[in-house]
Amino acid sequence: MFTTAWTAAPQLPAEGFTPNRSREGFWRQSLRQTVRVSAGGDRLRVRLSNDYGFSPLRIAGATVARAAAGAAVEPGSVRRLEFEGAYAVAVPARGSVLSDPAGLTLAAGESLTVTLHLNAVTGPATFHAQAFTTAYRGPGDLLDDVTGDGFEESDESWYFLSAVETDAGRGDAVALFGDSVTDGFGSTPGADRRWSDALAELTGRPVLNAGIGGNLLLNDSAWYGESGVHRLARDVLRHPGVDTLVVLLGLNDIGFSETREQPTYHPAPVVEADELIDGHRALIRQARADGLRVIGSTLLPFGGSDHWGEHAAKVSHEVNEWIRASGEWDAVVDLAVALADPADPDRLHPAYDFGDHLHPNDAGYAVMAEAVAELL
């Protein structure tokens, strides 16, 4: 039985708020990307996404290996991926492919590299904008490059890679579904200090990160992905082994209407609490229909941030009270209380504030994981 051990939610190619190559794509290059798996095993499978491609994505070859420092991999650990018995594969436009199982023993918490040789022009690349870890690229076929010396350029996005599964035989994976807070903005890059990482370490359970920076519950965005109500099936429900969903989403729906100079999301409709409640109910229905236990999280305090304003304050308070008191969730984690400044509950505790009064730091993400772990 294969269990999802790592995920990144696919996004439409966009400049976004992180320098990336999604619009340019790749040609005659190799791309090496590192991920941390939350479930071990002796075999693994890799899912490649062309969800936003207009033509087939041609992969000339792909390998996996245990990660070493930088772009290097552990000698002797390189395994060639096959797709229905072939080394090359064409990922259909608006689709994805899952590799055949490859024999490579990994422990939970270990880092894996996935290297793709892209010999044909890819066109704009389906990607995940904010990886908070380094992805490497270099010219030619570098599938078997152990030293990493051939990889001359880097950035901090994941391209085409959307999931890794292992034969852990686990059916107790937890999916965290949200925006930049779930994605890990404010955590230390390269250190795996997102709250998904912390939760996996605390519980020993596989944890999927289905966050997208800037994501909204109700509306699609060119930079910030499809809305939560539209993407849940793809980014959580299709992945094997998940039995619990944790939802932390809606703050951008509220806050973007307050950020008057925000260039990336226009128009920014002014939403009311009942609209967000309906959106959360849609997520609950979808997840329950798939047999998942659904945990609702209150929105984090964001007073003093660029998302804060009179209307935002009113709506966030109303939504949080509904999450706490409605009885519509299987359980509720009150992260608004857990991360609040005792002197001003509308603000993040200074010890947990990344600095923008909106995102937690490493310590804040650890507190979030501890609060959810108590419910699992």
C-alpha atoms as one frame of an Amber mdcrd trajectory, in Angstrom:
protein
   0.000   0.000   0.000   1.428   3.344  -1.050   1.080   6.374   1.191   1.581
   9.989   0.193   4.762  11.167   1.900   5.175  14.652   0.400   3.111  17.057
  -1.707   3.256  20.505  -3.285   0.084  22.035  -4.710   0.448  22.867  -8.440
   0.103  26.493  -9.549  -0.392  28.396 -12.790   2.903  29.820 -14.176   3.323
  33.350 -12.784   5.978  35.821 -11.696   4.507  35.750  -8.214   6.406  37.107
  -5.264   9.401  34.759  -5.710  11.799  34.932  -8.702  11.181  31.810 -10.768
  11.311  30.316 -14.272   7.710  29.202 -14.579   6.905  31.548 -17.452  10.100
  30.762 -19.424  10.079  27.024 -18.771  13.042  24.788 -19.617  14.915  23.404
 -22.624  17.930  21.095 -22.797  18.334  21.328 -19.048  18.186  19.117 -15.990
  16.286  20.125 -12.899  17.132  18.725  -9.448  14.686  19.252  -6.604  14.866
  18.189  -2.956  11.901  17.198  -0.797  11.576  15.832   2.735   9.374  12.747
   2.989   7.172  12.247   6.051   6.700   8.494   5.559   9.477   5.976   4.927
   9.530   2.805   2.883  11.527   0.593   0.550   9.873   1.733  -2.685   8.594
   5.062  -3.917   6.583   6.638  -6.697   6.728  10.210  -8.010   3.846  12.249
  -9.436   4.666  14.835 -12.111   2.137  17.557 -12.892   1.388  19.330 -16.157
  -1.927  20.633 -14.822  -1.422  24.073 -16.369   0.365  23.009 -19.552  -1.110
  23.659 -22.982   0.798  20.812 -24.653   2.366  17.525 -23.507   5.372  17.874
 -21.183   8.155  15.651 -22.514  10.424  14.192 -19.848  13.528  12.617 -21.415
  14.424  10.867 -18.163  14.127  11.072 -14.387  16.070   9.796 -11.388  15.649
   9.767  -7.605  18.371   9.621  -4.970  19.040  10.342  -1.311  19.986  13.988
  -0.932  23.410  15.156   0.208  24.679  18.726   0.600  23.498  21.268  -1.970
  22.784  19.654  -5.339  24.866  16.561  -4.510  23.330  13.143  -3.883  24.459
  10.127  -1.916  26.725   7.931  -4.098  25.136   4.616  -4.969  21.600   5.807
  -4.251  20.635   7.007  -7.751  17.666   5.115  -9.218  16.207   5.608 -12.685
  12.457   6.201 -12.747  10.270   4.358 -15.218   6.804   5.199 -16.489   4.888
   2.115 -17.621   8.262   0.501 -18.213   9.799   3.387 -20.213  12.406   5.938
 -19.117  10.834   8.792 -21.091   7.280  10.021 -20.675   4.964  12.647 -22.115
   2.776  14.153 -19.401  -0.509  15.143 -21.055  -1.637  18.746 -21.131  -3.861
  19.505 -18.115  -2.825  16.176 -16.588  -0.289  14.316 -14.496   1.551  10.991
 -14.421   2.638   8.661 -11.647   5.908   6.787 -12.015   6.329   3.058 -11.598
   7.611   2.038  -8.148  11.376   2.465  -7.735  13.384   0.603  -5.123  14.996
   3.096  -2.724  14.847   2.768   1.052  14.008   5.991   2.860  13.251   6.807
   6.469  10.570   9.271   7.549  12.154  12.732   7.678  14.829  11.885   5.116
  15.461  14.133   2.104  15.041  12.863  -1.433  16.147  14.432  -4.706  14.153
  14.107  -7.920  16.058  14.992 -11.093  14.311  15.604 -14.426  16.013  15.833
 -17.830  14.005  18.227 -19.995  15.425  17.928 -23.494  12.418  19.362 -25.342
  10.974  22.850 -24.865   8.568  22.636 -21.950   6.728  25.896 -22.457   5.436
  27.613 -19.309   5.902  25.309 -16.328   3.334  24.099 -13.834   5.060  24.834
 -10.543   4.784  25.587  -6.831   5.984  29.121  -6.241   7.343  29.024  -2.705
   9.355  25.943  -1.825  11.493  27.510   0.927  14.206  25.145  -0.219  16.600
  25.288  -3.150  15.932  23.777  -6.583  18.879  23.436  -8.977  19.183  23.430
 -12.755  21.988  22.968 -15.254  22.582  22.322 -18.976  22.226  18.913 -20.583
  21.633  15.480 -19.096  22.623  15.525 -15.405  20.484  12.616 -14.244  23.480
  10.681 -12.925  25.488  13.661 -11.639  26.369  12.684  -8.060  28.511  15.680
  -7.130  25.984  18.309  -8.187  28.746  20.294  -9.913  26.811  20.488 -13.186
  23.934  22.422 -11.640  24.852  26.057 -12.210  21.656  27.927 -11.307  19.047
  27.760  -8.580  15.865  29.283  -7.187  13.287  28.425  -4.525  10.348  26.982
  -6.455   9.343  23.404  -7.294   8.598  22.619 -10.940   6.357  19.813 -12.280
   6.845  17.817  -9.059   3.607  17.455  -7.061   3.856  14.318  -4.906   6.057
  11.511  -3.625   4.516   8.272  -2.359   6.235   5.489  -0.401   5.161   1.928
   0.355   4.787   2.793   4.030   1.407   1.074   4.184  -0.001   3.951   6.249
  -3.593   5.134   6.138  -3.302   7.864   8.766  -1.822  10.778   6.811  -2.840
  14.319   7.780  -3.341  16.973   5.091  -2.870  20.638   6.004  -4.875  22.830
   3.638  -4.338  26.566   3.517  -2.456  29.620   2.300   1.026  31.058   2.931
   0.898  30.146   6.622   0.508  26.482   5.702   2.989  26.863   2.839   5.581
  27.960   5.409   6.167  31.654   4.740   8.248  33.047   7.612   9.949  29.742
   8.400  13.709  29.427   7.929  14.423  28.514   4.268  16.161  25.187   3.840
  15.550  24.150   7.450  12.190  22.335   7.100  10.499  24.325   9.856   7.016
  24.636   8.349   4.217  23.540  10.655   3.722  20.479   8.452   7.326  19.445
   9.178   6.870  20.052  12.896   3.612  18.074  12.966   5.204  15.073  11.228
   8.053  15.077  13.745   5.699  15.359  16.731   3.227  12.679  15.708   5.195
  10.271  13.537   2.323  10.443  11.046   2.669  11.288   7.350   1.792  14.960
   6.803   0.899  16.555   3.465   1.397  20.268   2.929  -1.355  21.539   0.620
  -0.723  25.240   1.192  -0.309  27.910  -1.487   0.952  31.377  -0.637  -1.778
  33.973  -1.176  -4.448  31.336  -1.741  -8.106  32.223  -1.250 -10.998  30.078
  -0.120 -13.583  31.512  -2.535 -11.888  32.957  -5.635  -9.268  31.878  -8.163
  -6.153  33.976  -8.675  -3.572  34.224 -11.446  -0.741  34.340  -8.907  -2.163
  32.471  -5.942  -3.788  29.400  -7.418  -7.270  28.055  -7.789  -9.610  28.684
  -4.875  -9.690  26.271  -1.976 -13.180  25.035  -2.807 -12.002  24.181  -6.349
  -8.603  22.609  -5.641  -9.285  20.374  -2.639  -9.996  17.289  -4.750  -6.740
  17.562  -6.688  -4.462  18.707  -3.884  -5.727  16.446  -1.082  -8.457  13.953
  -1.936  -6.669  12.198  -4.795  -3.614  11.382  -2.663  -3.544   7.911  -1.074
  -3.358   7.373   2.666  -5.044  10.569   3.903  -7.597  10.238   6.703  -7.581
  13.708   8.307  -7.905  17.197   6.824  -6.976  20.373   8.729  -8.354  23.590
   7.178  -6.762  27.000   7.801  -7.982  29.226   4.982  -9.871  32.480   4.408
  -7.588  35.185   5.723  -6.617  36.416   2.243 -10.266  36.571   1.189 -10.727
  38.981   4.099  -7.429  40.827   3.941  -6.823  41.481   0.246  -9.656  44.006
   0.220  -7.713  45.965   2.864  -4.382  45.939   0.983  -5.150  48.777  -1.394
  -1.725  48.712  -3.058  -1.671  44.934  -3.530  -0.799  44.546  -7.253  -1.391
  40.838  -7.548  -5.061  40.419  -6.809  -7.539  42.762  -8.461 -10.433  43.087
  -8.126 -10.382  42.253  -4.424 -14.026  41.799  -3.462 -15.163  42.701   0.029
 -16.425  39.421   1.492 -18.759  38.806   4.401 -18.620  36.122   7.054 -21.554
  34.160   5.634 -19.732  33.771   2.312 -16.649  32.348   4.004 -18.783  30.068
   6.157 -20.438  28.689   3.016 -16.971  28.095   1.552 -15.870  26.181   4.629
 -19.042  24.125   4.503 -18.223  23.197   0.903 -14.806  21.919   2.019 -16.386
  19.931   4.852 -18.865  18.289   2.459 -16.154  17.342  -0.046 -13.857  15.906
   2.599 -16.583  13.960   4.408 -17.799  12.494   1.121 -14.280  11.066   0.764
 -14.363   9.648   4.288 -12.003  12.162   5.915 -12.116  13.518   9.451 -12.184
  17.322   9.182 -10.568  19.688  11.681 -11.298  23.399  11.441  -8.783  25.997
  12.550  -9.548  29.540  13.608  -7.781  32.240  11.582  -4.577  33.521  13.147
  -4.433  37.017  14.696  -3.303  39.581  12.119  -3.730  42.967  13.776  -1.102
  45.469  12.647  -0.538  43.699   9.311  -1.379  45.040   5.859  -4.440  42.725
   5.883  -5.937  44.422   8.937  -8.776  46.941   8.886 -12.146  47.579  10.450
 -14.060  45.288   8.110 -11.374  42.594   8.184 -11.438  42.591  11.974 -15.228
  42.242  12.065 -15.360  39.389   9.545 -12.444  37.469  11.049 -14.053  37.602
  14.493 -17.377  36.363  13.080 -15.760  33.527  11.127 -13.693  32.430  14.116
 -16.752  32.370  16.364 -18.567  30.176  13.820 -15.581  27.808  13.600 -15.482
  27.514  17.393 -19.205  27.181  18.097 -20.963  25.771  15.021 -20.376  22.101
  15.753 -19.991  21.465  12.025 -16.359  20.293  12.260 -15.242  16.965  13.668
 -12.847  18.937  15.869 -11.578  22.507  16.188  -8.081  23.811  16.894  -8.099
  27.378  18.181  -4.871  28.701  16.711  -6.161  32.270  17.099  -5.871  31.800
  20.849  -2.693  29.691  20.784  -0.698  32.349  18.894  -2.289  35.525  20.284
  -0.481  38.279  22.143  -1.973  38.216  25.676  -1.796  42.018  25.720  -3.747
  42.305  22.434  -5.528  39.123  21.224  -5.911  40.585  17.718  -2.132  40.492
  17.246   0.353  37.653  16.981   2.421  37.074  20.098   5.759  38.895  19.536
   7.640  35.650  20.201   5.789  33.974  17.310   5.733  36.870  14.808   7.929
  36.599  11.697   7.902  40.387  11.594   5.018  41.281   9.306   2.317  40.686
  11.975   0.761  38.149   9.595   3.016  35.089   9.433   4.470  33.021  12.264
   8.179  32.324  12.655   9.698  28.893  13.398   8.592  29.083  17.032   5.042
  29.984  16.017   4.845  27.090  13.575   5.998  24.724  16.331   3.164  25.968
  18.577   0.660  25.400  15.779   1.869  21.821  15.321   1.639  21.133  19.050
  -1.958  22.380  19.153  -3.047  20.180  16.259  -1.107  17.158  17.539  -3.322
  17.119  20.633  -6.341  16.396  18.407  -4.815  13.540  16.415
